[in-house]
Amino acid sequence: MDDPYAQSAEYIDLLIADAWGLFAPGLSEALHELRGETGVTVDLGAGTGRGVAVICASLPDGSPVLAVEPSPALRAVLLARAHEDERLSSRVTVSSADALGVPLPDRVRALVAMNMIGHLSPDDRHELWAGVVPRLVRGGRVVVNLAPPTRPVEVPRTRMASRSVGSLTYEGWASARAVGERQIRWRMTYLTRSPEGSPVSEVAVDYDWWVMDEAELREELAEHGLTMRQIGHPDAGLYVATRAQD
């Protein structure tokens, strides 16, 4: 397969650490409400496994987790994280399928989709919700986040994250331009800098992203019988949705 993260994977886990510091409390809060339910928690687009670690810490009852990550490069980090942590290794099953191709469990405790919903077109999202909602246990929920921008606008080049390891500094820069009524094209640039600040290496990756705002997501989920509310820190853009009748 064509892995969009093949060139940038070495930077991803390092540079999303601060973002997960923002996401983790809201995700944990959403999952703590499910302690009395059984079923599998599905993490779509699990990436390097930071979300998987939060999920397992939030549901410390041995309940299973299905971590879905189609990128071989990111999946390698995910598998290493799950294998090395005994709190994860007995609970986490890693799938190489994509969001629409993975066979879903009959009973889904929660579906977590962090930093990935923009990879799916509106038609793809409707297919996903239609497949997930009938499998949600009573009180089960969907947890997603929306990252800016929520409209197809130009985003000037901005440094998104920076981390130092040893004597080197790793930076992630992002810019975007509109490529359709609901899409933008991100240009992600990853830099490694020497102690003096000069570039040691540089990688640039482009990918398309579907955008939407809170109202659009709320309406879309309502069409599938889900009621949505914001959770966690306001800057996290995190939402939890449950069946309207639950």
Secondary structure, DSSP 4 states (H G I P E B T S, - for coil): ---TTTTTHHHHHHHTHHHHHHHHHHHHHHHHTTTT--SEEEEET-TTSHHHHHHHHH-TT---EEEE---HHHHHHHHHHHHH-HHHHTTEEEE---TTTSPPPSSEEEEEE-S-GGGS-HHHHHHHHHHHGGGEEEEEEEEEE-PSPSSS--EEEEEEEEEEETTEEEEEEEEEEE-SSSEEEEEEEEEEE-TTS-EEEEEEEEEEEE---HHHHHHHHHTTTEEEEE-S-GGG-EEEEEETT-
